[in-house]
Amino acid sequence: RKESWNNLYERPCMISQFSSFKGKNILDVGCGSGFYTEYALNKGAHVTAIEASKLLLNKLSTRLNTPALRTVCVDIAKPLSLDSNSFDYIICSLVLHYIKDWEPLLAELHRLLKVGGRIFISIHHPYLVLQHSWLKDVNYFNTVLVEDTWGQGETSFKVHYYTRPLKETLK
């Protein structure tokens, strides 16, 4: 949707932070439908897109169909079987809230990053998440696993993610 939070706020902000992607090796962590993967490929990068959903990766590979794209189906909460010091930029957009313990993943991303490389991370702001009425019983000061339903009717599905206070995101 054009009026989504991602399109109106998150993506323009993230894109404004990027420098040239031409000839760079990019890791797109939790690539989802591939917005940033496609963006980087269009800017001349080589992209490794990682995602837990084989279905999303298959759709992405079919849609983009380029030798500059490598897809890997992984659980990002576990050690990644990718070479150390191999990425110029790592994009981790709206993914961390699916992971309970960020430290192992952030250590892995640091291991994968080339010296002088950059990591671009975006997260949900804790207060914005808690504004939603279905989370009214969640205490802002706790890290809590939330089950949410996305979509309606037969196409709806359950999504699990963590809310956490801002102080936990700034450690």
C-alpha atoms as one frame of an Amber mdcrd trajectory, in Angstrom:
protein
   0.000   0.000   0.000   1.300   3.429  -0.950   0.140   4.981   2.324   1.811
   2.336   4.518   4.244   3.257   7.275   7.014   1.511   5.312   6.439   3.568
   2.152   5.862   6.891   3.878   8.547   6.815   6.580  10.844   3.819   6.881
  11.928   3.394   3.251  12.585   7.076   2.458  14.602   7.403   5.667  16.667
   4.264   5.003  17.288   5.174   1.350  18.462   8.649   2.374  21.272   6.984
   4.357  22.631   4.862   1.494  25.637   5.819  -0.572  26.577   4.212  -3.885
  25.709   0.531  -4.232  27.489   0.089  -7.586  29.739  -2.974  -7.446  29.104
  -3.484  -3.709  28.277  -6.747  -1.974  25.041  -6.268  -0.046  23.417  -8.523
   2.539  19.650  -8.031   2.887  18.714  -9.599   6.240  15.119 -10.789   6.446
  14.532  -9.582   2.903  10.810 -10.412   2.879   9.305  -9.554  -0.496  12.609
  -7.997  -1.580  12.136  -4.225  -1.647  15.742  -3.479  -0.613  17.117  -6.405
  -2.601  15.549  -5.032  -5.766  16.644  -1.483  -4.912  20.285  -2.566  -4.458
  20.270  -4.689  -7.624  18.907  -1.726  -9.606  21.788   0.370  -8.235  24.387
  -2.114  -9.527  25.036  -4.222  -6.417  25.469  -7.940  -5.895  22.954  -9.028
  -3.259  22.677 -11.935  -0.885  19.088 -11.979   0.344  18.430 -14.050   3.447
  15.011 -14.982   4.739  13.346 -17.721   6.808  10.612 -18.215   4.206  11.593
 -20.414   1.279   8.353 -19.344  -0.454   9.318 -15.649  -0.331  12.830 -16.429
  -1.573  11.491 -18.503  -4.477   9.129 -15.695  -5.494  11.969 -13.175  -5.212
  14.354 -15.270  -7.333  11.694 -15.814  -9.982  10.713 -12.132 -10.087  14.251
 -10.707 -10.216  16.028 -13.577 -12.031  19.598 -12.236 -12.137  23.017 -13.767
 -11.456  23.704 -10.762  -9.189  21.215 -12.220  -6.671  21.925 -15.051  -4.268
  19.185 -16.223  -1.899  19.720 -18.188   1.301  16.981 -19.649   3.485  18.115
 -19.270   7.116  16.956 -18.634  10.650  18.700 -15.362  11.490  18.514 -16.135
  15.211  21.176 -18.823  14.614  24.768 -18.517  13.338  24.859 -17.735   9.626
  26.896 -19.921   7.261  28.225 -16.940   5.293  31.857 -15.869   4.897  33.313
 -13.365   7.344  34.261  -9.902   6.067  32.283 -10.360   2.854  29.715  -7.542
   2.746  30.174  -3.838   2.085  26.687  -3.011   3.372  24.175  -4.926   5.440
  20.515  -3.932   5.408  18.381  -5.119   8.318  15.029  -3.434   7.811  12.164
  -4.019  10.253  13.474  -7.447  11.198  14.900  -7.274  14.712  11.499  -7.327
  16.413  11.123 -10.954  15.303  14.214 -11.921  17.315  14.166 -12.180  21.112
  17.906 -11.833  21.715  19.568  -9.334  19.385  23.162  -9.719  20.574  24.042
 -12.952  18.712  22.552 -11.636  15.448  24.293  -8.272  15.750  27.597 -10.073
  16.466  27.049 -12.201  13.333  26.350  -9.128  11.214  29.512  -7.505  12.536
  31.469 -10.652  11.613  30.097 -10.576   8.070  30.797  -6.882   7.499  33.973
  -5.806   5.695  36.258  -3.351   7.453  34.820   0.078   6.684  31.423  -1.406
   5.786  28.106  -0.096   7.028  25.056  -1.657   8.651  21.670  -0.041   8.079
  19.061  -1.024  10.680  15.490   0.122  11.092  13.120  -0.990  13.836   9.597
  -0.324  14.986   9.552   2.388  17.608   8.334   0.749  20.832   5.801   3.448
  21.600   4.213   3.299  18.144   3.764  -0.455  18.441   2.068  -0.102  21.831
  -0.437   2.470  20.558  -2.413  -0.276  18.855  -5.490  -1.311  20.791  -4.783
  -5.052  20.596  -1.636  -4.478  22.685  -3.307  -2.432  25.407  -2.405  -4.983
  28.098   1.301  -5.080  27.193   3.553  -3.274  29.640   5.854  -0.857  27.808
   8.770  -1.648  30.145   8.847  -5.388  29.417  10.052  -7.362  26.434   6.972
  -9.332  25.425   6.235 -11.873  22.705   3.094 -10.780  20.860   0.907 -12.845
  18.551  -0.836 -10.761  15.928  -3.132 -11.644  13.020  -2.367 -10.055   9.681
  -4.970  -9.928   6.941  -8.608 -10.934   7.107 -10.645 -14.043   6.469  -9.093
 -17.005   4.689  -5.936 -15.086   3.804  -5.156 -14.083   7.403  -2.131 -15.531
   9.195  -0.474 -15.349  12.613   2.688 -13.315  13.144   4.850 -13.381  16.273
   7.154 -10.547  17.289   8.601  -8.905  20.366   7.845  -5.510  21.801  10.563
  -3.996  23.964  11.155  -0.644  25.636  13.255   1.974  23.923  16.034   1.567
  26.503  16.460  -2.032  25.324  16.925  -0.932  21.717  19.647   1.549  22.642
  21.927  -0.745  24.677
